[in-house]
Amino acid sequence: MHFLPYFFIASSGLFDFDLTFLAEASLFFILSLVITFLFLSPISNQINSRSEFINYNLTKSALFLFFGNKNMQNLIFLACKESNELQRQMLLLRNNASSAFEKETLITQNENFKILAQFRKNLVLKSAFSFLNFKANLNYLTDQFFLQKFNLF
């Protein structure tokens, strides 16, 4: 074993492996363990808990958005359905209003025809009465006119 004496004696070659190499390797390993467990593990735990919180909230938000989207689609469907129903009812109301207006117009026209017929009948009766008395009234008026004109009395 010619390697063992070279391990303790520095020969200052390009690659010297002596006890300082083992000391530096063990120090590096110990420091990496200290840094990992004392400094990096609390940060890593904090990062992990934060990522779990974010993942939980993202999942919850995705579920809310999914169900909200479903509810919105249902509401839009119901609103369209109600809008179509309202349009149908408006058309029915217009048709009913038109037919009711036509009925009321016919009733009013019939009432007007009755009133006009009664008025014509009354007018005919009064005009017939006037024409029957016309000759007598005309004679009376002419007599009165001439009496006043010529002061006969």
C-alpha positions in Angstrom: 0.0 0.0 0.0 1.9 2.9 -1.3 -1.1 5.1 -1.1 -1.2 5.4 2.7 2.2 7.2 3.1 1.2 9.7 0.5 -2.0 10.4 2.4 -0.2 12.1 5.2 2.7 13.6 3.3 1.9 16.6 1.1 3.5 15.9 -2.3 1.9 19.0 -3.9 0.8 17.4 -7.1 -2.1 18.4 -9.2 -4.6 16.3 -7.3 -3.5 15.8 -3.7 -5.9 13.7 -1.5 -4.7 14.0 2.1 -6.5 14.5 5.4 -7.5 18.1 4.6 -9.6 16.8 1.8 -11.5 14.5 4.3 -11.7 17.4 6.8 -13.1 19.8 4.1 -15.5 17.1 2.8 -16.8 16.4 6.4 -17.1 20.1 7.1 -19.0 20.7 3.9 -21.3 17.8 4.7 -21.9 19.0 8.3 -22.5 22.6 7.1 -24.9 21.5 4.4 -26.9 19.5 7.0 -26.9 22.5 9.4 -28.0 24.9 6.7 -30.6 22.4 5.4 -32.2 21.6 8.7 -31.8 24.9 10.5 -32.4 27.5 7.8 -34.0 25.9 4.7 -36.4 23.5 6.3 -38.5 26.2 8.0 -38.7 28.1 4.8 -39.5 25.0 2.9 -42.3 24.2 5.4 -43.6 27.7 5.1 -43.6 27.4 1.3 -45.3 24.0 1.4 -48.0 25.2 3.7 -48.5 28.3 1.5 -48.7 26.2 -1.6 -51.3 23.9 0.1 -53.3 26.9 1.1 -53.1 28.3 -2.5 -54.1 24.9 -4.0 -57.0 24.6 -1.6 -58.3 28.0 -2.4 -57.8 27.5 -6.2 -59.7 24.2 -6.0 -62.5 25.9 -4.0 -62.6 28.8 -6.4 -62.7 26.5 -9.4 -65.6 24.6 -7.8 -67.4 27.9 -7.1 -66.8 29.1 -10.7 -68.1 25.8 -12.1 -71.2 25.8 -10.0 -71.7 29.5 -10.5 -71.4 29.0 -14.3 -74.0 26.2 -14.1 -76.3 28.4 -12.1 -75.7 31.3 -14.5 -76.6 29.1 -17.5 -79.8 28.0 -15.7 -80.7 31.6 -14.9 -80.1 32.6 -18.5 -82.2 29.7 -19.7 -85.0 30.6 -17.3 -84.8 34.3 -18.3 -85.0 33.4 -22.0 -87.9 31.1 -21.3 -89.7 33.8 -19.2 -89.0 36.4 -22.0 -90.6 34.1 -24.6 -93.5 33.5 -22.3 -94.0 37.3 -21.8 -93.8 37.9 -25.5 -96.4 35.1 -26.0 -98.7 36.7 -23.4 -98.2 40.1 -24.9 -99.3 38.8 -28.3 -102.3 37.1 -26.7 -103.1 40.3 -24.8 -102.9 42.3 -28.0 -105.2 39.9 -29.8 -107.6 39.8 -26.9 -107.4 43.6 -26.6 -108.0 44.0 -30.3 -111.0 41.6 -30.2 -112.3 43.3 -27.1 -111.8 46.7 -28.6 -113.6 45.5 -31.8 -116.5 44.2 -29.6 -116.7 47.4 -27.7 -116.6 49.4 -30.9 -119.4 47.3 -32.3 -121.4 47.7 -29.1 -120.8 51.5 -29.2 -121.7 51.6 -32.9 -124.9 49.7 -32.2 -125.7 52.2 -29.4 -125.0 55.1 -31.7 -127.2 53.6 -34.4 -130.0 53.2 -31.8 -129.6 56.8 -30.6 -129.5 58.1 -34.2 -132.6 56.1 -35.0 -134.4 57.5 -32.0 -133.2 61.0 -32.9 -134.4 60.6 -36.5 -137.7 59.3 -35.3 -138.1 62.2 -32.9 -137.0 64.6 -35.7 -139.4 63.1 -38.1 -142.2 63.4 -35.6 -141.3 67.0 -34.7 -140.9 67.9 -38.3 -144.2 66.2 -39.2 -145.9 68.1 -36.3 -144.2 71.3 -37.4 -145.3 70.8 -41.0 -148.9 70.0 -39.8 -148.9 73.3 -37.9 -146.9 75.1 -40.5 -149.8 76.5 -42.4 -151.5 77.6 -39.2 -148.3 79.1 -37.8 -147.6 80.8 -41.1 -151.1 82.3 -41.3 -150.8 83.5 -37.7 -147.4 85.1 -38.3 -148.5 86.8 -41.5 -151.6 88.1 -39.8 -149.5 89.5 -36.9 -147.0 91.0 -39.4 -149.7 92.8 -41.3 -151.5 93.9 -38.2 -148.4 95.5 -36.8 -147.3 96.9 -40.2 -150.5 98.6 -40.9 -151.6 99.2 -37.3 -155.0 97.8 -38.0 -155.9 97.3 -34.4 
